[in-house]
Amino acid sequence: MRQTSLKTSLMVFLLSVALFGWAQDAPPAGPPPDNQPAPGGERQPGMGRRFQGIGGTITAISGNTLTVKTMDGNTAQVNVSDKTRYRKDRQAAQLSDFKVGDQIMVRGESAGENAWNAEVVAARPAGGPGGDFREAMGKRFIVGEIKSISGTQLTIQRPDGVSQTITVDESTSFKKQGESITLADLKPGDHVFGRGELKNDVFVPAELNVGDPRMMRRGGGPGQGQGAPPDSH
């Protein structure tokens, strides 16, 4: 049960990372009603609304419909129209520029279960924050459960099954439910997430949030928002 919850958290966290990186490159959208997010939507940086969208790989294209295998393994139908805008290689594009196998992000409105009416379809930017998510895990961000703490070293059980030891330093900030905390407030069993970088082949988080990444709030990027209530387990 706990592992399933962690995997779900990971998928949503990865989508959040991707949406953040892609959103800065995508053309602006028309203003939807403010503060009317759909469940699971992500806040756009600097805005009072949330993204509604999915990410995944195109498995079929038929007319104005794209079939997408989403990051959680489900299949979604994406409907495009003459109002849909496209981005590829950080340039304006058109539907014919996309092909089966392309990894995309879709922003739009839900059209029912596993169906979307696309406002924007964008190919995942190469090398950006929406790059190879699993490759970035433990290098540009961390998410998982604290298994042990020894001084400034924390062993994190990641949702992908990898146990990774990370090191915090004097520049690492800690938050829980939006409030600043200290390393001493962390304990084994806490779920944490945050961004950072490798230093001498060891991941050092710039910030570490206690809680569920699905509850992440934007403050300038993935992991830059407020902390969130911990998972119930």
N, C-alpha and C positions, 0 to 999 in steps of 0.2 A: 504494500500500500504506500509506504513512504517513498520507495524507489519510483513508483508510478507518478507520485506527486512531484518528485524532483524532476523527472523527465518532462512532465508537462510544463513545469516552471522553466526548464531549459528551452523548450521550443518557443514559448512566448517571449522569453528573454532574447533569444536569437532573432526572432521576428522584430522585436523592438529595436535591436541594434541595426538590423537591415533597414527598417523603415526610417530610422533617424538619418542614416547615411544617404539613403536614396532620396529622402524628402528634400534635402538641401539642394539636390540637383534637379528635382522634378519641377515642372512649371507650376505656378501658383494656381490654386483651385478657387472656384467661386466660394463666397462665404456661406457655409452652412449655418444652421441655427447654433448660436454659441452655447457651450455647456450642455450639448445634447449628444453625448458619446454613445456609441453602440457598445454592448458588452464585449470586452476584449479589445476595444479600440485603444490606440496609443496617442498620447498628446503630441501635437506638433510643437517643436521648440518655439517658445515665445508666443504661443497662441493659447487661447482659453478653450480650445476644442481638442478632440482626439482624432487620430487617424482611424478610419475604418478600412481594413484591407487584409490581404493575404500575401504570402510569398510562396513560391514553389517553382516547379519545373513544368514547362509545357509538354504535354504528352500527345496532344492532337489539336489541329486547327481545322474547323469546318465552318466556312462562311464567316459569320460574325460571332462565332463562339470558340473560345479557347478552353480546352480541358487541361486542368493544372493539377499535378500531384503536389499537395501542400507539404510543408515541412514536418507536419505531424503524421504524414502517410495517408491522409484522406484524399479524396478526389473532389475537386471543385469545378463548377462551370462558370466561366467568366464571359459575360455578354458585352460586346463592344458596339459602339454606334458611331454616327458621324460627329458626335460631340466628344468622343474619347480622344485623349491626347496621348502621344507615344514618345518615349525617350529611349535612345540606345547609344552607347558609347558617348554619353553626355551630350548628345545632340538630338534635336527634334527628329522624329522618325515617323513611320507609318506602319500599318498592320503588316504589309508585305515584307517588312524588314525582319519580322520575327519568324522563327522556325521551331519545329519540335526539338526539344532538348535545351532550349534557352531557359535560363533561370530568371524569373521575373518577380517584380513586386506589383501588386495591383491595389490601387486606391479607388474606392467607390462606395456604393450603397449595397447593402444586403438585399438580395432578391429571393430570399427563402433559404432553406437549409442547403448549405454548400453551394450557393449560387450568388453571383455578384454582378451588378451592373457597373462596368468600369468607367471611372472618370479619367484615370491615368494608368497606363501600362508602361512600366519602365524595366529595361534590362538591368540586372544587378551590376552596379559599377565595379569594374575590376580593380582590386587593390584598395578599395575604400572600406569604410566601417562595415559595409554589408558584404565584405569579401568572403573568404572561406571560413565559415563560422566555427566549425569544429577545429580547424587549424588555429584559429584565434583564441580558442579556449585555453586558459592558462598562460597565454602570452600577452593578450591585450585586455582580457577580462577574466574574471573568475566567478563561478557560481557553484554552490554545493553546501554540504553539511560539515561543520567543524567536528573532527573526530578527536583531536587532541591539541593541546597548547603547551609549548615549552619555550618560555621566554618570549622572544619576538617571532618564533616560528609557529605556524599553524598548519596542521595537516587537514586538508580539505578532501572530502569524498565527493567527487564530481558526479553529475547525473549520467555521464558517459561511462561510469564504472572505474575511472582512473582516480587513484589516491595521490594527491599532489601536496607537497610541502611548500608553503609560501612564507615569505618573511615581510613583516611590516617594519617601517622605520619612522623616523621623527616627522616625516612629511605625510604619513598616512593619516587620514581622517576617518573617524568612526561615527556612524549614525544608527539610530533605532527609532522608528516611528517619527522621523523628522527631527529628533533631538540628538544633539551631540553627546557621545559617550566616549569611554576610553577603552583601551585594550583590556583592562582589568574587568570590564563589564561583560566581556565575551566568555562563553563557556561551551564545552563540548555539547553537541546536539543543536546548537544554533544554526540556522540556515543563513548564509551570507552571499552577497554578490557585490561586484564592483569592478571598476576599470583599473588598469595599471599598465606596467611594462616589465620586461625582463631586464634585470641588472645582474651581470655576471652569471647568466643562465638561471637565475632564480626570479620567480615572479614576485614583484613588489607592488601591492595595490596602492594607488593614489588615494583611494577611498574604499571603505568596506562598510556595506549596509547590512544590518541584521534584519532579516525578513524574507518575504516572498517576492521575487522579481516580477511576478504578475501584478503586484500592487505598486510597482515602481512609478514615481511621479517625475516629470521632466523638470530639470533645472539647468539644462544645457546639453544633455546628451545621456546616453545609457549609463546608468550608474552615477549620474550627477544629480539625480533627484533625491527625494527624501527617502528615508528608510520606510519599512512597511511592517505591519504586524506579522509575526512569525507564522509559518504553516502550523495548522493543527495536526498533531500526530500522536 
